[in-house]
Amino acid sequence: MSILMVNEFVEFGALKEQLQITDGNLASHITALEKYKYIEVKKQFVGKKPNTSYAASKAGKKAFGEHLDALERLIKKK
């Protein structure tokens, strides 16, 4: 999510490379984020090749912000 928060849309391959995970692992994470509607998915063809990109949705941005707030509160307690 942090990558999606600072980029408009990010292609599957770029996410995979930046996170250094397998296709299957990334697909599992994307599926979980889609389930909660935290990401938007854009599918298109570039030439004759399929291309899928992802962006943080409004709900995803809100949830990520709440997550960061919770982490900050946790840190301040210690």
C-alpha positions in Angstrom: 0.0 0.0 0.0 2.8 2.4 0.7 4.0 2.2 -2.9 0.5 2.8 -4.1 0.1 5.8 -1.8 2.9 7.7 -3.5 2.1 6.7 -7.1 -0.9 7.3 -9.3 -0.9 3.8 -10.8 1.7 1.1 -10.5 2.0 -1.9 -12.9 2.1 -5.4 -11.6 5.7 -6.0 -12.8 6.9 -2.8 -11.1 5.2 -3.8 -7.8 6.7 -7.3 -8.0 10.2 -5.9 -8.6 10.0 -3.3 -5.9 8.7 -5.8 -3.3 10.9 -8.6 -4.5 8.2 -11.2 -4.2 6.8 -13.9 -6.5 3.8 -13.5 -8.9 1.7 -15.7 -6.7 2.5 -13.9 -3.5 1.8 -10.5 -5.0 -1.5 -11.9 -6.5 -2.5 -13.1 -3.0 -1.9 -9.6 -1.5 -3.7 -7.9 -4.4 -6.7 -10.2 -4.0 -6.9 -9.3 -0.3 -6.7 -5.6 -1.0 -9.4 -5.9 -3.7 -11.7 -7.8 -1.3 -11.7 -4.7 0.9 -11.9 -2.3 -2.0 -8.6 -0.7 -1.0 -7.2 -0.7 -4.5 -8.4 0.2 -8.0 -7.5 -2.1 -10.9 -6.9 -0.9 -14.4 -6.5 -3.6 -17.1 -5.5 -2.6 -20.6 -3.4 -3.8 -23.6 -0.1 -2.3 -24.4 0.4 -3.4 -28.0 -0.8 -7.0 -27.9 0.3 -7.6 -24.3 -2.1 -7.4 -21.3 -1.1 -4.8 -18.7 -2.6 -4.5 -15.2 -2.0 -1.5 -13.0 -3.1 -0.7 -9.4 -3.9 2.4 -7.4 -4.9 3.1 -3.9 -8.7 3.8 -3.7 -10.2 6.4 -1.5 -11.1 3.7 1.0 -7.6 2.3 0.8 -6.0 5.7 1.5 -8.3 6.2 4.5 -7.5 2.7 5.9 -3.8 3.2 5.3 -3.9 6.6 7.1 -5.7 4.9 10.0 -3.1 2.2 10.1 -0.3 4.8 10.3 -2.1 6.6 13.0 -2.5 3.4 15.0 1.3 2.7 14.6 2.1 6.2 15.8 -0.1 5.8 18.9 1.6 2.4 19.6 5.0 4.0 19.4 4.1 6.9 21.7 2.9 4.5 24.4 6.4 3.0 24.8 
